């Protein structure tokens, strides 16, 4: 089994869903989370605060510099994620199809690098 990151991308200035739609999305994500757990694919998941709450930490010329985030200048930011285990990319993509419907956001699928020696 390989691990995959399913990251949910949110777009700034996009119309916010109604409170009712947001509550339904939370319920749909809960159902998906339970399905992932029942299938043994669940590793970890979480939703993130808005990108304007981020702090970027970097080393520059031997000193640590901290700046207000987000790291990337743009309108699209990661809003949440799942780390899952899947036998292959096709299986990870099948989970991503369910995830994009449940969370109502674009989902990017990326495999983790293999551990050294595996």
For each residue, the residues with C-beta under 8 A, 3 or more apart:
1: 85 86 87
2: 85 86 87 88 92 111 112 114
3: 43 83 84 85 86 111 112
4: 83 84 85 86 89 92 95 109 110 111 112
5: 81 82 83 108 109 110 111 112
6: 81 82 83 84 92 95 96 99 107 108 109
7: 78 80 81 107 108 110
8: 78 79 80 81 99 103 105 106 107
9: 76 77 78 79 105 106 107 108
10: 14 76 77 78 79 105
11: 14 75 76
12: 51 75 76 77
13: 75
14: 10 11
15:
16: 22
17: 21 22 25 104
18: 21 22
19: 22 23
20: 23 24
21: 17 18 24 25 104
22: 16 17 18 19 25 26
23: 19 20 26 27
24: 20 21 27 28
25: 17 21 22 28 29 102 103 104
26: 22 23 29 30
27: 23 24 30 31
28: 24 25 31 32 101 102 103
29: 25 26 32 33 102 103
30: 26 27 33 34
31: 27 28 34 35 102
32: 28 29 35 36 98 99 102
33: 29 30 36 37 42 45
34: 30 31 37 38
35: 31 32 38 39 98
36: 32 33 39 41 42 45 82 84 95
37: 33 34 40 41 42
38: 34 35
39: 35 36 42
40: 37 85
41: 36 37 84 85 86 91 95
42: 33 36 37 39 45 82 84 85
43: 3 82 83 84 85
44: 82 83
45: 33 36 42 80 81 82 83
46: 80 81
47: 79 80
48: 78 79 80 81
49: 53
50: 53 77
51: 12 54 69 70 77 78
52: 68 69 70
53: 49 50 69
54: 51 68 69 70 71
55: 66 67 68 69
56: 66 67 68 69 70 71
57: 64 65 66
58: 64 65
59: 62 63 64 65
60: 63 65
61:
62: 59
63: 59 60
64: 57 58 59
65: 57 58 59 60
66: 55 56 57
67: 55 56
68: 52 54 55 56
69: 51 52 53 54 55 56
70: 51 52 54 56 73 74 77
71: 54 56
72: 77
73: 70
74: 70 77
75: 11 12 13
76: 9 10 11 12
77: 9 10 12 50 51 70 72 74
78: 7 8 9 10 48 51 81
79: 8 9 10 47 48 105
80: 7 8 45 46 47 48 103 105
81: 5 6 7 8 45 46 48 78
82: 5 6 36 42 43 44 45 95 99
83: 3 4 5 6 43 44 45 112
84: 3 4 6 36 41 42 43 92 95
85: 1 2 3 4 40 41 42 43
86: 1 2 3 4 41 89 91 92 95
87: 1 2 91
88: 2 91 92
89: 4 86 92 93 109 111
90: 93 94
91: 41 86 87 88 94 95
92: 2 4 6 84 86 88 89 95 96 109 111
93: 89 90 96 97 109
94: 90 91 97 98
95: 4 6 36 41 82 84 86 91 92 98 99
96: 6 92 93 99 100 107 109
97: 93 94 100 101
98: 32 35 94 95 101 102
99: 6 8 32 82 95 96 102 103 107
100: 96 97 103 104 105 106 107
101: 28 97 98 104
102: 25 28 29 31 32 98 99
103: 8 25 28 29 80 99 100 107
104: 17 21 25 100 101
105: 8 9 10 79 80 100
106: 8 9 100
107: 6 7 8 9 96 99 100 103
108: 5 6 7 9
109: 4 5 6 89 92 93 96
110: 4 5 7
111: 2 3 4 5 89 92
112: 2 3 4 5 83
113:
114: 2 118
115: 118
116:
117:
118: 114 115
